Amino acid sequence: MTTPDSDGLLAEQLLRLTRRVHRIQKRHLEERELGITPAQSRLLRTLAHYASPPRMADLAERLEVVPRAVTTLVDGLETSGRVRRVADPANRRVTRIELTDEGRATLRELRGARRSAAEEILAPLTEKEREVLGVLLDSLIDGESAQRC
């Protein structure tokens, strides 16, 4: 059983780890000179999960941001040639966002940057510790009770 003080310590550790992960991923992105922000990176990764080009409102909902934030991100990605706005074939008033070839190439680079950042972050852990961490993180993400390892 945890005490309020130990819960506070855990919360602080999680926040510190989140900041460290963000810094390391940002550095790996900068080293690849992609000229992309972490928020744009997240939008591209999200966009890649759709079977067909989504509406901006769909992206905003999935990213849990206001539509205006998506507009700004799409503007930047469109300027760099990574996405394009296309008319919905069923409704001309609706605009959809699709990846371009440049966007797909950027995603491949992003995956490499994320993989190398993860290797750096996880380097101190053994394979077994990584497995345990994965189970614990899944429990926190899903909000379910952790299965004891």
C-alpha positions in Angstrom: 0.0 0.0 0.0 1.3 3.5 -0.8 1.2 6.5 1.4 0.3 10.0 0.1 4.0 10.9 0.2 5.0 7.9 -1.9 2.2 8.7 -4.4 3.5 12.2 -4.6 7.0 10.9 -5.2 5.7 8.6 -8.0 3.8 11.4 -9.6 7.0 13.5 -9.6 9.0 10.7 -11.0 6.5 10.2 -13.8 6.6 13.9 -14.6 10.4 14.0 -14.6 10.4 10.9 -16.9 7.9 12.5 -19.3 10.1 15.7 -19.5 13.2 13.6 -20.1 11.5 11.5 -22.8 10.3 14.7 -24.5 13.8 16.3 -24.4 15.5 13.2 -25.8 13.0 12.7 -28.6 13.3 16.4 -29.5 17.1 16.1 -29.6 16.8 13.0 -31.9 14.4 14.9 -34.2 16.8 17.9 -34.3 19.8 15.6 -35.1 17.9 14.3 -38.1 17.3 17.9 -39.2 13.7 17.2 -40.2 12.5 20.7 -39.4 9.4 19.3 -37.7 8.0 20.1 -34.2 6.9 17.4 -31.8 3.3 18.4 -32.3 3.6 18.1 -36.1 5.3 14.7 -35.6 2.3 13.6 -33.5 -0.2 14.8 -36.1 1.7 12.9 -38.9 1.7 9.7 -36.8 -2.0 10.1 -36.1 -2.7 10.8 -39.7 -0.9 7.6 -40.7 -3.4 5.5 -38.6 -6.4 6.4 -40.8 -7.4 4.1 -43.6 -8.6 7.1 -45.6 -7.9 10.8 -45.3 -9.7 12.2 -42.2 -11.3 15.6 -41.7 -9.6 18.2 -39.6 -12.3 17.8 -37.0 -11.5 14.0 -36.8 -7.8 14.8 -36.2 -8.7 17.4 -33.6 -10.8 14.9 -31.7 -8.2 12.1 -31.9 -5.4 14.5 -30.8 -7.6 15.9 -28.1 -7.0 19.5 -29.2 -9.1 22.4 -30.5 -9.7 22.4 -34.3 -7.7 25.7 -34.6 -4.6 23.9 -33.3 -4.9 21.3 -36.0 -5.3 24.0 -38.6 -2.0 25.6 -37.6 -0.2 22.2 -37.6 -1.7 21.3 -41.0 -0.7 24.7 -42.4 2.9 24.1 -41.4 3.0 20.5 -42.7 1.3 21.6 -46.0 3.9 24.3 -46.5 6.7 21.8 -46.1 4.9 19.4 -48.5 4.2 16.7 -46.0 0.4 16.8 -46.2 -2.2 18.2 -48.5 -5.8 19.3 -48.2 -8.1 17.4 -50.6 -11.8 17.8 -51.2 -14.1 15.0 -49.9 -15.4 13.2 -53.0 -18.8 12.8 -51.4 -19.1 16.4 -50.1 -17.2 19.3 -51.7 -17.7 21.4 -48.6 -15.6 19.0 -46.5 -11.8 19.1 -46.6 -9.7 16.0 -45.8 -6.0 15.8 -45.0 -3.8 13.2 -46.6 -0.1 12.3 -46.4 2.1 13.1 -49.3 5.1 11.0 -50.4 7.2 13.5 -48.5 5.1 13.0 -45.4 5.5 9.2 -45.6 9.3 9.7 -45.9 9.2 11.9 -42.9 7.3 9.3 -41.0 10.0 6.7 -41.7 12.6 9.2 -40.3 10.4 9.9 -37.3 10.1 6.2 -36.6 13.9 6.0 -36.7 14.3 9.0 -34.4 11.7 7.5 -31.9 13.4 4.1 -32.0 16.9 5.6 -31.2 15.4 7.8 -28.5 13.7 4.8 -26.9 17.0 2.8 -27.0 18.7 5.7 -25.2 16.0 6.0 -22.6 15.7 2.2 -22.0 19.4 1.5 -22.1 19.7 1.1 -18.3 17.0 -1.6 -18.1 17.4 -5.3 -18.7 15.1 -7.1 -21.0 13.0 -8.4 -18.1 12.8 -4.9 -16.6 11.6 -3.6 -20.0 8.8 -6.3 -20.1 7.7 -5.4 -16.5 7.8 -1.7 -17.4 5.6 -2.4 -20.5 3.0 -4.2 -18.4 3.0 -1.4 -15.8 2.7 1.4 -18.4 -0.2 -0.5 -20.2 -2.0 -0.6 -16.8 -1.5 3.1 -16.3 -2.5 4.0 -19.8 -5.6 1.7 -19.7 -6.5 2.7 -16.2 -6.7 -0.9 -15.0 -5.2 -2.6 -12.0 -1.6 -3.7 -12.7 -1.1 -7.4 -13.1 1.6 -8.3 -10.6 4.8 -9.5 -12.2 
